[in-house]
Amino acid sequence: MDNNFSFLDELFIPGLIIISQILAVIMPVLLSVAFLVYAERKILALIQLRRGPNIVGPFGILQSFADALKLLTKENIIPSGSSKFVFLLAPIITMVLSLAGWAVIPFAPNWVIADINVGIMYLFAVSSLGVYGIIMAGWASNSQYPFLGALRSAAQMVSYEVSIGFVIITVLLCVGSLNLTKIVEAQQTVWFAIPLLPMFVVFFISALAETNRLPFDLPEDESTLVAGFFTEYSSASFVLFFLGEYASMILMSSMTVILFMGGWLPPFDIFPLNAIPGVIWFVIKIIFILFLFIWVRGTFPRYRYDQLMRLGWKIFLPLSLLWVVLTAGFLIAFDMVPNSL
C-alpha cells in the first residue's frame, strides 16, 4: 500500500503537473499561430489595398483553420527517390524544436515551466538546432531546389547566429546572469532597448534572418527555388513546417521582448499601467514585435544572397563586437558591473 502511495507522490502526480504545464503553454502557442497567419494575411492585404480573408467565419477569422483542415485531408506524397525516414523526420524536428524553447520563457513572475540558470543559452542552442530540420529536408528530398534552399538556410542561419551571440553577451554584461527572469528584473529602471538601441536593431534584423522571413527568405525564394527546402512536402508534413516557422517567429519575438523590452514589466511603474497583469503586457509586446515582422514583409523587397552575407559578416559582426567592448568599458569606467560577474 505504501509503495502505491510513494509511486503516486513521487512520479505520477509530479508527472501529471508537468504535462498539464506543457499543454498550458503549447496549446495557446499553436492557437496563436493560426491567428498570426490570419493577422499576417489581413495586414498584408491592407498594405496592398486588398480585403484579405473575408469568407470563412466572421471577418474571415476561421480561414487559417479551414486551410489547415484542407492540408491535413490531402494525400502525403513522398518522392520515390527520397530518403523516406529522414524526409518525414525533418518537419517533426523543426516543429519540436520551435516548441521546446517555450520551456524556459517566463510569462510573468514565477510563470515559467523550467526556471533554469542558463535559460538564455538553452534558447540560443534550441534556435541554432532549428537549421538541422531544414538541412535534413533539403537533403532527403533528393531534388535540386530543396537542396539549394537547405544550403542557403544553413549558411544564412550560421552567419546571423554569430551576431545574435554577441548581442546576447552585451545584455548579459548588463545583467550578470543567464537566467531569463533575472534579465527581466534587471530592466525595472530602464528597458535595455534604450541604452542598447543598436543591439536591439541588430537582434531584430538577425531574428528575421534566423526565422527565414522577408527580406531574408532566401531559402524559400519562390522566384528561383520554387518553394525552397519544402518544395516536395505536402499534407501534414507541410503543416508541421508551416507551424514550426510561425512558432519560431513567436519564440524570437518573446526573446526580443525579454532581452530588450522588459518582459512582463509595464512601460512606466505608475498606477493604471502597473495594475494590468504582467502576462498581458508580455503578450502585447510580442504582438507589437510580430506586427513589425509582418510590416517588414509587406514593405521591403527580398535581399540578394551576396548582400545578405555582406550584412551579416561585414556590418553586424563588427558592430556587435564593438558594442560588446564599449558596453564592458562603460560598465567598468562607471563602476556599474553587476555583483554576480
N, C-alpha and C positions, 0 to 999 in steps of 0.2 A: 504493500500500500504506500509506504514511504517513498519507494522507488518511483512510483507513478507520479506522486506529488512533486518530487525533485525534477523529473522529466518535464512536467508542466511548467514549473517555476523557472528552470534553467534554460530550456530550449524552446518549448512550444510557444509560451506567451511572449517572450522577447522576440522570437522569430515572427510572430503574428504582428507585433507592433512595428517591426522594421518593414515588413511587407506593406502594411497599411500606410506607413510614412512614404514609401517609394511610390505607391499608387497615388497618394495625395499630391505628389509633385508631378509625376509623369502624365496623369490624365489632363490636368489643366494645360500642360505644355503642348500635348497633342491637339487639344481643343483649340488652343490659341494659334497653332499652325494653320488650322482651317480658316480662322478669321483673319489671320495675317495675309493669306493668299487672296481672300476676298478684298481686304483693305488695299492690298497692292494693286489689284486689278481696277478697283474704283478710283484710287489716287492717280494711277497712270491714265485712266480714261479722262479724268478731269484735266490733267496736264495737256492731253492731246485733244481736248474739246470733244470727247465722246461721252456716251452714257455708261458704258461698262455693264457688268452683270445686272440684269433687272427683271428676269423672268421667274426663276425658281425661288419661291418664298417671297416674303415682303422685302422690297428693295434688292432682290437677288441675293439675300443673305445666305440661302441654303445652296448656292451654286457650287461651292467647294465640296460639300457633302455629295452632291449629285455627280460631280466629276470623279470623286474617289470611288463611289459605288460603280460607276461605269467602268473605271480602270480595273477594279477588282473582279468584275464579272467577265473580263476578256481572257482569252487564252494566253498562258505564259509560254512564249516561244523561246526555245533555247537553240542558238545556232549549231548546226551539225558539227562544225569543226572546232567548237569551243571546248574549253576545259570545264565540264559541267559543274563540278563541285565548287571550284574557285569562283565560277561565274555566278552561282547562287549565293555563295558566302559573302561576296563583296558588298552588296547592298545591306546585308544584315550587320556587317561590321560597321559600315558608315552610320547606320541608324543607332546601333547600340552605343557607339562612342559619343554621338551627339546628345544622347540622353544621360550617359554616365557622368558627364560634367556637372549635372544638376545636384549631385550628391553633396557637394561642398558649398553650394550657393546659399548664403544667408539672406532670407527674405525680410527678416525683421529680427530684433534681439531674441536670441535662443530659437529662432525658426530655421533650423538647419538640420539635415539628416546626419551629416558627419562633420563636426566642427574640428577638423584636424589642423595641426600647427603648420603644415606645409600645403595649405589649401590652394594657394596661387600656383605652386609648382605642379600640383596634381592637374589643375585646369590647363596649364601650359602643355603638360605631357599629353593629356587627352586630345587637345586641339591639334597637336603635332601628329598624333597617330591617325587622325582622320584621313590623311593622304594615302594610307595603305589601302583602304577600301577602294579608292579611285584607281590606284595603280593596278590592283587585282582585277578590277572591272575592265580596264583597258587591255590588260594582257590576256585575260581569259576569253575575251570576245573574239580573239583571233581575226581581227579586222583592222585595216589601216587607220581609219578615222578614230575609233576609240583609243587605239594605242598612242596615236599622236596627242590626243586630248589628255591621256594619262601622263605622258611625258611632260607636257606643258604644265599640268597641275602640280606634279612633283617639284619641278624647278621653281614654279611660282610660290608654292607654299614654303619651301625651304628658304627662299630669298627673303620673304617677309617675316618668317619666324624669328630671324636674327634681330631685326629691328624691334619686333614685339618684345623679345627678351630684354633688350636694353631699356625699353620704355618701362617694363615691369621693375627693373633694377632701380630706376630713378624713384619710382613710388616706394619701393622697399627702403631706400635710403632715408626717405622722409618719415617712414613709419617705424622701422626697426623690427618688423615681424612679417612672417609669411602667412599668418592667419588672416582670413578674409574679414572676419568680424572686427579684428583689431584695425585693419586697414580702413574700414568704415568709421570706426570710433575715432580714429585719428583726424577725421575731417570735420569734427564738430565746430571748429572755429572758422575754417575756410575749406571749400572743396578744392581738391588738387587740380581741377580743370583750370583754375585761375592762375596759380603760380607756375604750373607745368603746362601752360596752354599749347606750346609747340608739340609737346609729347602727346597731349590729348588728340591733336590733329593727326599726328603720325600714327597713333594707335588706331584711330577710327579708319583711316585710309588703309592701313595694314589689315584691319578686320574685314574690309571689303574684299581685299585680295585673298585673304585666308578663306573666306566663305565662297569664293568664285562668283562674286556679284559684279554687275556692271559698275564702272567701266573696265573691270579686270576679269571678265568672264571668258578669258581666252580658252580654257579647257573645254568649254561647251559652245564654241564660236559657230553659230548657225551658218554664217555666210561661207565658211571654208571647211568646217568639220562636221557638217550635217547636224549632229547633236552632241558631238564630243564623246566623252567616255561612256555615256549611256545610250549611244545610238542603237545598240542591239537589244536593249531592255524593253520589256513590255509588262503589262498587268501588275501583279503585286510587287515584283522586283523594282519596277519603275516607281511605284508608290513609295517604297522604302527609301529610295534615293531622294525622291522629292521631299518626303518628310524629314529626312536627315539634313538636307540642305537648309530648310527653313528652321528646323530645331537648332542648327548650328548658328544661324543668324540671331535667334533669340538669346542663345548662350553667350555669343560675343557681345551682344547689346548689354546683357546683365554684367559681363566682365567690365565693360566700359563704365557702366553706372557705378559699380563697386569701387573701381580704381580711381575714378576721376570726379564722379558726381554725387559722392556722399551716400551711396547705397539707399538705405531707408530713411535717412535724415531729411528733414524739411529744409527748404532754401534758407529760411531765417527762423531762429528759435523764438518765435513770438506766438501769442495765444491762438488765433484762428488756425495758423499753419501747424503748430505742434500738437493740436487736438486731433488731427487726422492720423489714423493708424499708419505706422511705418510701412507696412506691406503695400498700402495704396500708393504712397509716394514712390516706392520701388517700381511698381507696375507702371505708373505714369511716366517715370523717367525712361523705362525700357521702351514704352510706346513712342516716346519722343525720338530715341535713337533709331528705332525701326522706321519711323517716318523719314529720317534723314537717309537711311539705306534706300528707301523707295524713291525719294526725291532725287537722289544722285542718279538712280537708274533712269528716271524719266528725263533727266537734264543733259547728261554727258554722253558723248559718243564713246565707242569701245577703243581702248588703247591699242597701239601696235605692239607686237611682242617685245621688240628691242627697247621701246620706250618704257614698258613695264619693268624690264630687268634693270634699265638705267635708273629708274626712280628708286627701286629697292636697294641697289648696291652703291650707287654713286651719290644719292641725295639723302635717303632715310638713314642708312647705316652710319655715315659720318656725322649727321645731325644728332642722332640718338646717342652716339658715343660721346660727342662734345657735350651734350646736355647732362650725361652721367657725371662727367668730370666737373662741369660747372655747378651742378647740384651738390656734389660731395664737397667741393671747395667752399661754396656758400655756407653749408651747414657747419663746416669746421671753423671758418672765419668768424661766424657769429655765434659760435658755441651752442648750436641748436641740434647737435647729433642726438638721436634718441638713446635713452639709457641702455636699451637692450642690445645696441650694436657694440 
